[in-house]
Amino acid sequence: MHTYRFYVPPEDINNAPVKITGPDAHHATNVLRLKKGQGIVLFDGERYEYSAEITSVKRSEFTVGNIQKVREAEFYRPRINLFAALIPKFDFIVEKATELGVSEIHPVITERTQIRIKSGSNSRRIERWMKVAIAACMQSGRIKLPELYGPAELADTLKTDRSAKNRLLASLEKDAQPIYDVLSKADEGLESVDIFIGPPADFTNEEYTAGKKAGLVPVTITRDVLKSETAAISALAIVSSFFYSRSSNR
């Protein structure tokens, strides 16, 4: 039997009665036809998942009670952080990166980025991406939401002091190593991995040079040329699967 999951911010989870409103509540009451007395699952986006019971239902909202903590989020290591060029399909990248367990999502502005960034639009973008991430968590069973950042220039991103020992740069250059080979050399106690993905027209030669000077390691994902969104999801799937396999074999 399918269990329906809903997001409730951690500051609201203990303030009974907990009320679910908005599009998710509308879908639950008018499409899924959830009823009073039905069991559901809540998650707070930070640490815990809860069992709960619907106590009342209105047209496009419902309240829940009998809330009990049932599961705590597992914090996997290393943290996987995505630095992807801002593209029109960035919502899709956020959705799939969330499903794959990414810890941080950084949209990057490159020389070949074609999206215009309007003043004051970052907060609206992050708000939209957060809704996408919440929906992905609801579907995938993930508890902790990824950290979402506003668009930043690649040059500024490269200057940021990062703790990640493995910083990977998806590359079409001849000196790039297969991503799996680079991961195989990673320390067992590695805390964090950064993955940089370029725009549809790829990074410029100057950006590749700047990335390598900043310590990024050029890697290849496959023998073929991938779209930006495909490259991002493929790289994340490889990295996530690699470290999951490593942890399972311990």
C-alpha positions in Angstrom: 0.0 0.0 0.0 1.4 3.4 -1.0 2.2 5.8 1.9 1.7 9.5 1.1 4.4 11.9 2.4 4.1 15.6 3.1 6.6 18.2 4.1 6.1 20.2 7.3 8.8 22.7 8.4 10.6 21.7 11.6 9.3 24.8 13.4 5.7 23.7 12.7 5.9 20.0 13.4 5.3 20.2 17.1 2.7 23.0 17.0 -0.6 21.0 17.0 -2.8 20.9 15.2 -0.5 20.7 12.2 -2.3 22.0 9.1 -1.4 21.1 5.5 -2.4 23.7 2.9 -1.5 24.8 -0.6 -1.1 22.7 -3.8 -0.1 19.5 -1.9 -3.2 19.7 0.3 -5.4 20.4 -2.8 -4.0 17.4 -4.6 -4.4 15.2 -1.5 -8.0 16.1 -0.8 -9.4 16.6 -4.4 -7.3 14.1 -6.4 -6.1 11.4 -4.0 -9.3 11.7 -1.9 -7.5 11.2 1.4 -10.0 10.9 4.3 -10.1 11.5 8.0 -8.4 8.7 9.9 -6.0 7.9 7.1 -2.4 7.4 8.0 0.3 9.5 6.3 4.0 10.3 6.7 5.5 13.7 7.4 9.1 14.9 7.1 10.7 18.1 8.3 13.4 18.5 5.6 16.2 18.5 8.2 16.4 15.4 10.3 13.2 13.4 11.1 10.3 11.5 9.5 7.0 11.1 11.4 3.9 8.9 11.2 0.7 10.9 11.5 -3.1 10.6 11.1 -5.5 12.9 9.2 -7.9 14.4 11.8 -10.0 16.7 9.6 -10.4 17.4 5.9 -11.7 20.5 4.2 -11.8 21.5 0.5 -8.1 22.2 0.0 -6.6 21.7 3.4 -6.4 19.1 6.2 -5.0 18.8 9.7 -3.0 15.9 11.2 -2.5 14.6 14.7 -1.1 11.6 16.5 2.4 12.6 15.2 5.1 10.2 16.2 8.8 10.3 15.2 9.7 7.1 13.3 12.9 7.7 11.4 16.0 9.8 11.5 17.9 10.9 8.3 21.1 9.1 7.6 23.9 11.4 6.9 26.1 9.9 4.3 29.7 10.7 3.6 31.1 12.0 1.5 28.7 14.9 0.9 28.1 15.4 -2.9 27.9 19.0 -4.0 26.8 20.0 -7.5 28.0 23.1 -9.3 26.1 23.2 -12.6 25.9 25.9 -15.2 22.6 27.7 -15.1 20.4 26.4 -17.9 16.6 26.7 -18.8 16.1 23.1 -17.5 17.7 23.8 -14.1 14.4 22.8 -12.4 15.0 19.3 -13.8 18.5 19.3 -12.5 17.3 20.3 -9.0 14.7 17.6 -9.0 17.0 14.7 -10.1 19.9 15.9 -8.0 17.6 15.9 -4.9 16.5 12.3 -5.7 20.1 11.3 -6.0 20.9 12.6 -2.5 23.0 15.7 -3.4 23.9 17.9 -0.3 24.4 21.2 -2.1 23.2 22.6 -5.4 25.0 25.7 -6.8 23.8 27.2 -10.1 26.9 28.7 -11.9 27.0 31.5 -14.4 29.6 30.9 -17.1 30.8 32.8 -20.2 28.3 30.9 -22.3 25.4 31.1 -20.0 22.4 32.4 -22.0 20.0 33.1 -19.2 19.7 36.7 -18.1 19.9 37.3 -14.4 17.5 40.1 -13.4 18.2 42.1 -10.3 16.3 40.7 -7.2 15.3 37.5 -9.0 17.5 35.2 -7.0 15.1 34.8 -4.0 12.3 33.9 -6.4 14.4 31.3 -8.2 15.5 29.7 -4.9 11.9 29.6 -3.7 10.9 27.8 -6.9 13.8 25.4 -6.7 12.9 24.7 -3.1 9.4 23.7 -4.1 10.9 21.4 -6.7 13.3 19.9 -4.1 10.4 19.3 -1.6 8.4 17.5 -4.2 11.4 15.3 -5.1 11.8 14.5 -1.4 8.2 13.6 -1.1 8.5 11.2 -4.0 11.9 9.6 -3.2 11.6 9.1 0.6 14.5 11.5 1.3 14.2 13.4 4.6 16.9 16.1 4.4 16.4 18.8 1.8 19.5 19.9 -0.2 21.1 23.3 0.4 20.1 25.6 -2.5 22.1 28.6 -3.6 21.5 31.5 -5.9 23.4 31.9 -9.2 27.0 32.9 -8.8 29.8 33.7 -11.3 32.2 30.7 -12.0 35.2 32.9 -11.2 33.7 33.7 -7.8 32.8 30.1 -7.2 36.4 29.0 -7.9 37.8 31.5 -5.4 35.6 30.1 -2.6 37.6 28.1 0.0 36.2 24.6 -0.1 36.9 21.6 2.2 36.4 19.1 -0.6 39.5 17.2 -1.5 37.9 15.9 -4.6 36.7 18.6 -6.9 35.8 17.2 -10.3 35.4 19.2 -13.6 33.3 17.5 -16.3 35.5 17.9 -19.4 35.7 17.1 -23.1 39.5 17.7 -23.0 41.9 14.9 -24.0 43.7 14.9 -20.6 40.5 14.2 -18.7 40.4 10.9 -16.7 37.3 8.6 -16.5 35.4 9.7 -13.4 35.3 6.2 -12.0 39.2 6.0 -12.1 39.5 9.3 -10.1 36.9 8.2 -7.5 38.8 4.9 -7.0 41.8 6.9 -5.7 39.7 8.8 -3.2 40.5 8.5 0.5 38.2 6.3 2.5 37.5 9.1 4.9 36.7 11.7 2.2 34.2 14.2 3.6 33.1 16.0 0.4 33.1 15.9 -3.4 32.3 18.8 -5.7 31.2 18.3 -9.3 31.3 21.0 -11.9 29.1 20.7 -15.0 29.4 23.2 -17.9 26.7 24.8 -20.1 25.4 23.4 -23.5 28.3 25.0 -25.4 30.8 23.7 -22.7 33.2 25.7 -20.7 35.6 28.0 -22.5 39.3 27.2 -22.7 39.9 30.0 -20.2 37.4 28.5 -17.8 39.0 25.1 -18.1 42.4 26.6 -17.3 41.0 28.6 -14.3 39.3 25.5 -13.0 42.4 23.4 -13.1 44.4 26.2 -11.5 41.8 26.1 -8.7 42.5 22.4 -8.1 39.6 20.9 -10.2 40.4 17.5 -11.7 39.1 17.1 -15.4 37.0 14.0 -15.7 35.0 12.3 -18.4 31.6 10.8 -17.8 31.1 8.8 -21.0 32.6 8.6 -24.5 29.7 10.6 -25.9 28.9 14.3 -25.7 26.0 14.8 -23.3 23.5 17.6 -22.8 24.2 19.7 -19.7 21.3 18.2 -17.8 22.2 14.7 -18.8 25.8 15.2 -17.8 24.8 16.5 -14.4 22.5 13.6 -13.6 24.9 11.0 -15.1 27.9 12.3 -13.1 25.8 12.4 -9.9 24.5 8.9 -10.4 28.1 7.6 -10.9 29.4 9.3 -7.8 26.5 8.4 -5.6 26.6 4.8 -6.7 30.3 4.5 -6.3 30.3 5.8 -2.7 27.2 3.8 -1.8 28.9 0.6 -3.1 32.0 1.5 -1.1 30.1 2.0 2.1 28.1 -1.2 1.6 31.3 -3.2 1.3 32.7 -2.1 4.6 
